[in-house]
Amino acid sequence: MHPVLFHLGLILIPAYGALTALGILLALFLAERTARVVGVDSGAVWNLCVVALFAALVGSRLLLAVLNWTVLRRHPVWLLALAMVHHPLLAAFGALLAAVVALSFGRWERLPLWPTADALAAPLALGMAFEQLGTLLAGSGYGSEAGKGLAARWAVTYTDPLAARWSGAPLGVALHPVQAYAALAFLTLSIFLLFWLPCRRQPGDVAGFLLLGAGMAIFFTEFWRDAEGRGTLLGGALDGPQAAAVALVLAGGLALLERKPPAVGETPSAGETQKAVFPLLRQNETARVGLGAPHEPGAEDEAAPHESEAESGIASDGPEQKMSLH
């Protein structure tokens, strides 16, 4: 594949960084739109995304530097190549740090939790789709050997030495394009969440479906990924990303549970406010008309001029009576 997208003189533009940056930009613009759909401040959501992305990028690179500090002290120039290194542990740490920073920033900006999470669901899935396309070109998170079966027809083969140097991809071997499988799954999930957003049953449902869909996509695509550097659990039954995928599915199921109405002292929703106000208005209308009698505007309107005429007549007779006595 093509770990380097193109050259600008002596500057290399890596395919992973370019496609990931494109996915981030598209996700940011989409987040502005989805924030308006759920009624959340789009500017605050934009700032939240930028802060969380910065924290994920800086935090994952700092972790990489700490883990390899002994080597980097002997080769300080290698610090310039930290951005080219990809590993599942770095991705997981960056995602966790981004989530923590996003929650903290959202509380500071007083953004509602579940509506904000719904607004970010489709953009996150879109960003992950482009990130997987970047890993496909770079050779990161490469798949297992395709063999000679049906999968060999769409298998990918890496030949660029930079793919082996940056991502450890084997050269000259036909591999499953598992990154393309994951990108297609995330793109489909993003489209589904975007159309589901206006129809959600309660705040948090779209975020719950994101966790469910992303967890399932990660879990099943791991069967076609190479096991190098992904860890094992339960005697090899699961690897590290699959264990994280199970946690995502469980979290998504909890997010989709029916939530209780607001407790005493909490601000009710618009629908609950209407249900509480309209009966009071009807009761006041009934009391004004009298004992539930039907309101007849025509009769009252006809009686009003006669009453005013009678009052004016009484007022005018008074002086005439006083003058006749003299």
N, C-alpha and C positions, 0 to 999 in steps of 0.2 A: 504494500500500500504506500501511502505518502505521508510520512511523519512531518515533513517540511512542506508547507503549502506553497510558498514561493519565497524568493530572495529579493531583498532590497539592498543591492550592493553587497556588503559584507554581513548584513543583518539577515538572520533567518527568521521567518514567520512560521512558527509551528502550527500544524493543522489542528492539534488539540486546543491550543489557546485561542486560535481564530474562531473555530466553531463554537467553543464554549462562550466566548465573548459575544458572538452573534446570538446564541441562545439566551444569554443574560439580557441583552438589549430587548429582544422580542418579548421575553418574560416580563420585563419592567413595563413596557408599553401595554401589554395585556393586563398586568396587575392594576394599572390606572383605570382601565375600562371595567374590570370586575369589581373594583372598589366602589365605583359609582353605582353598579348594579345593586350591591348590598347596602348602599347608603353609608359607606365609611369614607373618611377624608382621604382622597387619593394622594395628596401631597405627603401626608404622614405615612401612608403605605409605601410610597416611593422611597422615602428616607429610611424606613425600616428595612427594606430590601437592600439598599446600598450599605447600611451599617452591618447587616448580617453577612452579606457577601464579603465585605472587607475583613470581618472577624474570621470567617472561614478560611479565606486565603492566607492571611497572616498567621493564624493559629496553626494551620497544617504545615506551613513552611517552618515555623519555629519548632514544632515537634520534630520535623525531619532533621533540623539542625542540631537539636538536643540529642537525638538518638545517634547521630553520627559526628558528635563533636570532636572525638579523638581523631578521626580521619580529617575533618575539616581544619583542625589546627595545623596539621602537617601540610594540607593543600588548601590554603585560603581561597584560591581562585575558583575552587569548585562551588563556592557559595553562589556564583553567578548562574550555575546550572541547576539550582534547587527547584526552579519552576518547571523544569523538564521531567522531573521524577514523578511517577504515578504509582500509587499503591493503595489497596483497599483499606488499610489501616488509616492512611492519611485522609481518604475520602470520608470514612466513618467519623473520624475525629473532627474534621471540618464541618460535617453536617450537624453533629451534636453541638459544637460550639456555636454555630449559626443559629440553631434553635434556641439555645439559652439566651444569646444576645437579643434575638428577635422578641422573645417573651419579655425580657427586661425592658427593652426599648418600647414595646407596646404598652406596658404598664405605665411607663413614664409619660408617654403621650396620651394615656387614658383611652386607648383604642379598645373597643369591645372584642373579647377573645374569639368567640366563635364566628361572628361575621367576618372578622379579619382573616381568620384561618380559611374560611370559605373563599374569600377573595383571592387568597394566595394559592389555592389548590391547583387550578388549571395552569397558571403560570409556572409553578414548580414542576409539574409534569412536562410541560413544554421545554423548560430548561434542561431537565434530565434527558429528554430525547436528543437534544443537540449535543449534550455532553457525551452521550454514548456514541454518536456519530464521530465526534472527535477522537474518542478512544479507538474506534474502528480504524481510522486513518493512521493514528499514532502507533497502534499495536498494543495498547494498554488493555489489561483485562481480556486477553486473547482467549479464544476458544480451544477446545480439545481437538485432536486430530479427526479430520472428517472421514478418513478411510476411503474405500472405493465404492461405497454405496451411492444412494441417491443424493446425499448431502454433498458429494464431491462435485456436483454440477455447479453449485454456488459457493464453494469453498474459497477462502482467501489465502494468499501466500505472500508472506513478507520477505522482501529481498534487500531492503535498505538497511545498512548497518546501524543507522541511527535508531531504528525501531528496536534492535537488540540492545543498544547501549542505553537508551532512555527507558524502555519498558520491559526489557528482557524477553521480547517476542522471539520465538525460534524462526530461523531463516530457512527458506526453501521447503517448508512443510505446509501441506494443505490443511487449513484449520476451519472449524465452524465459525461463521461470522456472527458469533453470539451477540456482539455489540449491536449489530443490525437488528437482531431479534428483539433486544431490549429497547432499542430506539423506537421500533414500530409499536411495541406495547405501550411505551410511555406516551407516544404521540396519539395513539388511539384513546388512551385514558384522558389525556388533556382535552381532546375534542368532546368526549362524553361529559366530562365535568363542566366544560364551558356551556353546553346546552342544558345540563341539569341544574345549573346555578339558579336561574329564575324560578325553577319549579321545586326547590328544596322544601321538605316538610317542616323542618325546624333548623335554626342556625347550628352549624356544626356537621350537618349531614354530608356536605360536599367534601369537607376535610376528612371525614370518616371514610368516604369512598376513595379518596386519594390514598390514605394509609392502607386500605384493603387492596386496592389495585396495584400500588407500588410494591407492597409486600408479596403479592402473588407473582408479579412480573420478576422480581428479584429471585424468589425461591425457585421458580421453574427454569429460568435461564441459567441458573448456576449448574444445572445438570450438564450443560454444554460448555462450560468454562473450564479452563485448565486449573487444576487444584494448586498450582504453585503459589505459595505465599498467602493462601486463603484460610489456613487453619482447619482443624477438624474438631468435632464435638461428638459425644455419644458413640465413641468407638469408630468414628469415620462415617456415621450415618448422616451427619450434617456438617457443613463447613461454616465458617464465621458469618458470611453474608446471609446464609439461609437461616441461621439462628436470629439474626437481626430482622430478617423478613417475617419470621414467626411473631416477633415482638410487635412489628408494625401491624400485622393482621389483627392481633389481639387489641392493640390500641385503637385501630379503626372500628372494631366491633363495639368497644366501650363508647366511642364517640357517637355511634349511631343509636345508642340506647335512648329511649324516651326520657326526656328530662322533666322534672317537676316544674309547675308554674312558680312564678316569683313568690317568695315568702313575704310575711308582713314587714313593711318598711322598704321593700324593693320597688323600683319603678315598674309599673305594669306596661305591657305592650299596647300598641295603638288599638288593636282589636278588643283587648280587655277593657280599655278605657271607654270605647264606644258602648260596649255591653253594659257598663256601669252607669254611663251618663244618660243614655236614651230612656231607660225606665223612669229615671227621676224626672226627665222632661215630660214624659207622658203623665206621671202622677201630678205634676204641677199644673198641667193643662186641664186635667180632670177636676182638680180642686178649684181652678178658676172658673170653669163653666158651671160646676155645681153638681155633686153627687153623681158623677158619671154621665150626665145628660149630654146628648150629642151637640156638638158645636155647629151653629147655623149662622155663618157670617152674614147672609143676606138679611135675615130678620133683624139682627143687631144693627146692621147698616141702615135699614129702613127706620128703625125706632130712634136712632140717634138724631136725625134732623127734627123729628117731632118733639123730642125732649128739649132740644136746644130752643125750638120755637116757643115751647111752653115757658121755659125759664126766662126767655126774653120778654114774653108777654107779661109775666108777673112783675118783672123788673120795671116795665114801662107803665103798668097800672098804678103803681105806688104813687108816683108824683101827681098823676091826674086826680086821684082820690083826695090827696092832701090839698090840692088847689080848689076843689069843689067845696070843701068844708069852709073855706074862707068866703 
